[in-house]
Amino acid sequence: MENSSSNVRYSAATLPAPVISEDVDEQSPLLRGSDTCRRDLRIVLKLLTPGSYSNLLLVFIPLGITYGVQNRSPELIFWFNFLAIIPLSKLNLRKIRQLSSMLGPMGGGFLHAILDNAPLLIVGIAAIQHGAAHIAQSCILGSVLANLLLVVGWCFLVGSIHNRELIFNAAFATTASSLMIVASTSLVVPSAISEMHCRADPDCEDNLVRMSHSVSLALLFLFVIYQHYRWRSHRQLFLEVTPPVLADSSDISRILFGIVEGILLISVLGLASMSSYFLMRTLSSVTDSRFISSRAVSFVFLPLATDGPGRIEAIVAAYNNHMTTALEFAIGRSMNVALFITPALVLFSWVAQSSPPMTLHFPTLETISIFLGTLLVAELCRDGKSDYLEGAMCLVTSVLLAPLFHFFDYSAPYTPQLIAYIYRYLILSFSF
């Protein structure tokens, strides 16, 4: 018996100590065997989803791709791949941050500006390849408007819960807002030309296509100039939003780390491309119903999948009084979409000779709404301070602009008008 007990003690001593998360201490219900199942479930979820609860949706990546390859139910293919894009967007953000931290301010900032919106760019490319340039335009409009008005409004509102006045980097906010005004002007001019001349001149559409190509090149040039201005020549103005430099003990380990993270990033983008392809291929099967239109999917749901994880991070950062970080997503991402994603998609459509071609001629009412939203945010961010009143102004403005976007088929004889209006406002609120 003695030998047996000593063997038991010896075996227990040689076992490795259990790895306990910071959230699981010795008094945790998980270790005490408490009857509180809610605490236990939260701890188990944290252990199963390190870093983010969105990792629970990773299971939809193989499901969506498998169903798409086997060409099964179109509705399931669409929704599986739609849910797969959400964790892929989260992983894309994480890998970009890790790579940016080791590339320095200029390289890391430029990488972050280009690939931060990669899921939206991939969805737009897939839409153009399937001959649905209007879907790509609606995704751009939905992403910019939701980030400018809804996300900025909620950031100001949530950040004011614990702080009477919110302080942020005025140089970044005003510069990004000014660039957004320039980008909005590039959308207003083609719409105005189309309204005034294209109804009587049959060659006007071809001129709009050529003008869109020239303006897109100019916007990309402005995007590159801004990146140099921000990360090189006037970097001191944006110190608060400069990505930290990774501290590592050896150059070899940094190189290996960069190679691994680069491979993972390429894998994430490849999976996002496959999910976007299958999603666009089955889009018509979902939008054939009278309850969900293609406009609702492209304007709300697709931007929600590509920007959703970042929007949550921005709201959380604002709640923790990190307003510059929050506005870096809300305003900075809108600016990157307007200056980089939009012209890049126009030029891709030109190179691919897609039909119909994507141009900078966006719907007039939506273009006006973007211009008005940009002017409002630029005015509110001018002094580098904000509070809950300014957040309420952004949210109310988004509600006032909601009637411009018809997500519902009002011609359906069995649909009451009141239900149609409720549906529309719920969809717009859900885009947050």
N, C-alpha and C positions, 0 to 999 in steps of 0.2 A: 504493500500500500504506500509505503514511503517513497519507493522508487516511482510508483505511478504518479504520485502527487508532484514529485520533483520534475518528472518529465512534463507534466502539465504546466508547471511554473516556467520551465525552460522554454517550452514552445510559445507560451504567451509572451515571454520576454523578447523572443526573437521576431515576433510579428511587427511589421512596420506600424508606426503610429497613424491613426486615421487622419485623413486630410479634411479639415473642418473649415468651411467658408467663414468669412468675416461675420456674416449674418447668423451663423450657427455657433453660439458659444456653449459653454458647459451647462448653462442653465436653460438652454433652448428646449422647447417642448419636444423637439424631435429626439433629443438625447434623454430627457427625463421620462419619456413615455407618457406625456400629458394627454388628456382627452380632447384638447382643443385641435380639431382636425383642420381648421382654417389655417392656423400657423404652420402645421405640418405640410399642408398642400402647397403653401407659398414657398416653403423652403425646398420642397421637392422640385417645384417648377423652376426655381433658380438654379438648382443643380443640373436639371435637364436642359435648360436654355441659358448657357453662360453668355452674359452680355446683353441679351435682349429677348423679350418674350416673342418677338417676331420670328425667332428661330423655330417656333412651333409650326410655322407655315412652310418650312423647308420640305416637308413631306410632299407638298404639291408640285415640286419641281420634277421629280421623276414621274409622278402621276400624269402631269400635263404633257410632258414630252412623250411618254409611252402611249397615252391615248391619242396624241397627235400623229405619231408614227403609224399606229395601227388604224387610224382613221375611224375611231369609234364615235360615240355620241357627240355631235358638234357643240351642244350646249355644255356638256361636261368639259370638253376640250377648252372652250373659252374660259369658263370659270376657274378651272384648275390652273391654267396658265396665268390668268389674272391674279390669282392668289399667290402664284409663284413669283411674280414680279416684285411683290412687296418685300419679302426677305432678301431677294437679290439686290434691291435698291439699298437696303440696310447694309448688306455686306459690301456693296460697292463703296458706300460712304466710309466704312471702317477701313477698308484696304487703301483707299486713297489717302486717308489721314496718316496711316502708318508709313506709306511711301513718301508722302510730302514731308514728314518730320525728318527724313534722312537726306532729302535732296536740297535742303537749304531754302531760303526765302524765295528766290527767283524761280528755281526749278519746281519746288513744291507748290508754290502759289499758282504757277502756270498749269501744272498738272491738275491741281484742284479745280481751277476754273474750267478746264476743258472736259474732264471726266466726271465732274460732280453731277452733271446733268446727262450722263451717258445713257441711263435707262430711257429718258424721254427722247433722246436723239435716236436710239435704237427703235423705239416704237414708231417714231416719225418716219424713219427709213423703211420700216416694214409696211407702213401705210402707203407710202409712195410707190413701193414695189407692187402693191396690190391695186394700184390705180385709184387710190382714195386719198388724194392730196388734201381734200377738205377735212378729213379726219386728222391729219397732221396739223393743219391750221387750228382746228378746234382744240387739240391738245395743248398747243402753244398758248392760245388765248385763255384756256381754263387754268393752266399752270401760273401764268403771269398774274391774272386777276385774283386768283385765290391767295397767292403769296403776297401780293401788294396790299390787298384790303383785308381779307379775312385773317391771315396769319399775323400781319402787322397789328391789326386791331386786337386780336386776342393776346398778343405779346404785351401790348401796352396795358390791356385790362388785367391780365393775370399778374404781370409784374408789379402792378399797383396794389396788390393785396397786402404786401408787407412793406411797401415803400411809398412814401408820399409823393416823391418825385424820382423819376428814372433818368439816369445819366448814361449817355453813350457817346461813341466817337462821332462827332459831328462831321469831321472831314470825310470819313468813309460814307456816311449816310447821304450827305449833300452831293458828293461826287457821283455816287451810284444813281441817285435820283436824277441828276442832271443828264447823265448818260441815258437813263430811261426815257427822258423827254426827247432826246435826239432820236432814239430808236422808235419811239411812238410817232414822231413826225415822219419817219420813213414809211410808216404804215398808213398815215393819214393822207399823204400826197397821192399814192396810187389809187386810193379809194375815191378821192376827190376828182382825179382825172377820169376815172371810170364813170362816175356819176354824171360828169359834165360832157364828155366827148364820146365815150364808147357806145352810147345808144344810137348815135347817128353815123359814126365812122366805123366801118367794118374792119379796118386795119388797126384799130386802136388796141385790140387785145394783143396783137403781136408786138406792138410798141411797148405795152405794159410788161410783157415777158422780158424783152430786152432791157428795159429800165430796171426791172427787178434784179437782173443779173449784175448790172453795174452798181446799183445801190447795195447789193449784198457784198460785193467786193469792198466797197467803202466801209461798210459796217464791220467787216472782219479786220480791216486795217485799223479802225478805231479801237477794236477789241484788243489787238496786239499792242497798240500805243498805250492803252490804259494799263495793261499788265506790266509794261516797262515802267510806267509812271508810278504804279503802286508798289511794285516789289524791288525797284532799283533806284530810280532817280529821286522819288519823294517818299521813300519807305518810312521815314520818321513820322509822317503824318498818320500812318496806319499801324503803329506799333502794337496796338491792342489786339489787332486781328492777324498779326503775323504768326504763322504756325511755328511751334517750338522746334528747335533743332534737336534731333535725337542724340542723346549722350550714350556713346558706346565705347567699349574699351579697346577695340581693335578694328582696323579697316577691313580685315578679312571677314569678321563676323557681320559687319555692316553690309558688305557686298553679298554675302550669302543670304542675309535677311532680306535684302532688296530683291534678289533673284527669286526667292520663295514667294515673297509678297507680290511680285510682278506676275509670276505664274498663276497665283491664286486670283489676282485681279483679272487676268485674261480669261481664266476659266469662268469667273462670274459673268463677265461680259458676253462670253460665248453662250452660256446658259440663258442669259437674258435675251440674246438674239433669237435663240430657238423658241423660247416662250413667246416672244413678240410675233414671230412668224406664224405660229399656230394660232395665236390669239386673233391676229388680223384675218387669217384664213377662215375662221369660223365666226367672225363678227356679225355677218348678216343673219346667221341663225338665231342670234340673241335679239337683234334689233328688229326682227320681223314682227314682234308682238307690239300691241298698241300701248302697253304699259311702259316699256323701256324703248327709247328712241336712240338712233345712232348719235344724235347730238348729246344726249345725256351721257352715253358711254364715253364719247370722245372728250366732252367738255368737263366732266366731273370724275368719272370712275378711273379712266386711264391716268390723268394727272394725280389722282389720289394714290394710285398704286406706285407711281414713280417718285412722288414727292412726299407721300405720307409719313415714312419714318423720319425724314428730315423735319417735317412740320412739327411732329411731336417733340423732337429734340429742341427745336426753337422755342416752343412754349415752355418746356421744362427749364431751359436756360433763362428765359425771361422771369420765370417764377423764382429762380435763384439769384436774380438781380444781375445777370450777365447779359445785359441788353445789346452790347455790341456783337456778341456771338449770335444772339437771336436775330438781329437785323442782318447779320452776315448771310444767314440763310434766306430770310424773307426778301430783302431788297437785293442782296447780292446775286441770289439765284435768278430772280426775275431779270436782272440786268444781263446775266450771262445767257439766259434764254433769248433775250431780245437781240443781243449783239453777236452771239455765236451760234446758238442752235438754229434760229430762224434763217439766217443767211446760209448756214451750212446745208440745211435741207433744201433751200432754193437752188444752190449750186449742185447738190447731188441730183436733184430732179433734172437739171440741165444736162449734166454729164450722162445720166442714165437714159435720157430722152424719154422720160415717162409721159404717159398720156392719161389724163390731162396734166400739164406741167404745174408745178407749185410755184406761185408768185408771191409777191408782197401785197397783192390785192386781197386783203382780208375783208370780211363783211363790214359794212360802214358803221353800223350801230355798235358792234363789238370793238371796233377800232376807236370810236369816240369814247367808249367806256374806259378803255385802257388809258387813253390820253388824260381823261378827267381823274382817274385814280392815281396816275403818276403825279399830276399836279398837286393833288391833295397830300400825298405822302411826302413830296418834296417840300411843301410848305410846313408840314408838321415836324419834319426832321431838321429844319434849318438851324434851330438853336441848340441842338444836341441834348434836348430835354423832352420828356414826355410824361403823361399821367393817364389816369383812367378815362378822362374826358376825351382825349385825343383817340384813345382806343375805341370808345363808343362812337365817335365820328366816323372812323373807318368802317365799323360794322354796320352802322346805319346807311352809309353810302353804298355798301355792297347790297343791302336790302333794296335801296332805291333803284339800283341798276338791275335788279333781278328780273323785272318785267321785260327787259330787252332780250332775254334768253328763253326761248320756248322749248322746254324739254318735253312737253306733253302734246299729244295730238288732240287738240280741242274739237276737231271735227267728228270725233267718235260720238255717236248718238247716245250711247249708254253712259257717258261720263259726265257727271254733274260739274258745273263750272267751279263750285267751291272746292271740290276734291282736286280739281286740276291745279288751282292756285296753291292749295296746301301741299300737294306733291312737289310743285316747283320750288317752293321755299324750303321744304325739307331737304330736297336734293342739294340746293345751294348751301345750306347750313352743313350738310354732311360732307361737303367738299373740304371743310376744315379738317 
